[in-house]
Amino acid sequence: MEQITLNGKEALRNGQDVMYITERAIFRLTEDGLELTEYAPGADMKKDILDLIPFPVVVKNPVMMDRHLFD
């Protein structure tokens, strides 16, 4: 890797809001780690998202994304 364009720990220290948005889920970087905040309609949260991530993810109160976003 030639350069690092985002350092998550540094961003948190600076009070920045860090989000990762994919076609299946939205994650927010928190002091506790990566937190699943939203998931796509029709996606199985465990099978289609969490089981595919090779590290623990914080799951508190994720909500389903608005279905209209997928029309």
N, C-alpha and C positions, 0 to 999 in steps of 0.2 A: 504494500500500500504506500503510495507516494505521500499522501497527506491525510490528515483527519479533518473532515469538514464540520463535524459536530461532536462535541464531547458532552455526553448526557450528564455526567456528574457536575461538570463545570456549569452547564446550563441551569441545573437545579440550584446550585450555589448562587447563581446570578438572578434567581427568581423567574427564570423563563419557563413557559409552559411548553412541554415537549410532548407531541402526539405522533403516533405512527398510524397511518391510515392505509388499510388494504381493502381488497374487494370483499373480504369476509368479516373484518373486524376493525375496531378502533381501539387503540391502546394509549394509555397516558403513562409517562414516566413519573414515578413518585419516589419518595424517600424509601418506601418499602420494596420498590422494584417496578417492573412493568405490570400495569394493571389493565385488564380487559374491561372496557367501559361500555362498548356497544358491539353487537354482532348482527350479521345479515339475516333477514328473514329466510327461513328454509335451511339455514345452516345449523347443524348439530354442534352445539358449543363444545362438547367434549371431543367428538370424533373428527369434526372438520376444522377445529381450531386448536384447542388445548393439546390434544394428543400429537399434533404435528410440530409443536414447539419444544426444542430440546432442553428447556430449562423451566423452572417453576414460574408461574404467572399468578399475580394476585387477582383473585376473583371475589369482589364484594357484592355489588349490585348492578351487574351489566344489564342494559336494556336493549331491546331489539331496535335496529335502525328503522327509520320511516320507510315503509314499503314503497311509497311513491318515488323514492330515490332509484328504484330498480325497474321502473316502468319504461 
